[in-house]
Amino acid sequence: MRTPPSASHTLYELVARAGSPLAVWAPLPLRLVVGYGFMSHGLAKLGRGPEHFTGVLDAIGMPEPALLAWLTIIIELFGGLAVLIGVGVPLISLPMAIILVVAILTVHLPYGFSSIKLLAVTPSGAQFGAPGYETDLLYLAALAALVFGGSGPFALDNVIGRWLGNRYKR
């Protein structure tokens, strides 16, 4: 007979116990892809120059475009890093989700769901149309899975949690 789980078990641990032994690894690829993806977008904005992204935000009518450009870059870089290493994911996920929702509503929504619109294949390569909101929804779903299910193995939060747990047991 199974004993009921204690209140100290996370949803992540309960799901991992109920399913495949490999289920504990499910959050790891999500963290790696989401963290890397956000960081690469932040680095791209920084690489082109924040003033370029400021111009984009100004063109779509965002208030305080220079401030929002820098906030977005910082959240993408440091939020992506936090997700990648698994520290503070529930906290950083909210501003990351806000960036995604704003991108959906201000840029991607008019282009529909699909993120890949193959227009033509030419000798120079494939030609694509404007992306829809599909990828943003996938990022939102991955963030939600990490928030509700936990950051999984190799997350710095696990190390910090064990350290704090041992520290307060004394």
Secondary structure, DSSP 4 states (H G I P E B T S, - for coil): -PPPPPTT--HHHHHHHHS-GGGGGTHHHHHHHHHHHHHHHHHHHHHH-HHHHHHHHHHTT-SSHHHHHHHHHHIIIIIHHHHHHTSSHHHHHHHHHHHHHHHIIIIIGGG-S-S--EEEEETTEEEE----SHHHHHHHHHHHHHHHH---TT-HHHHHHHHHHHHHH-
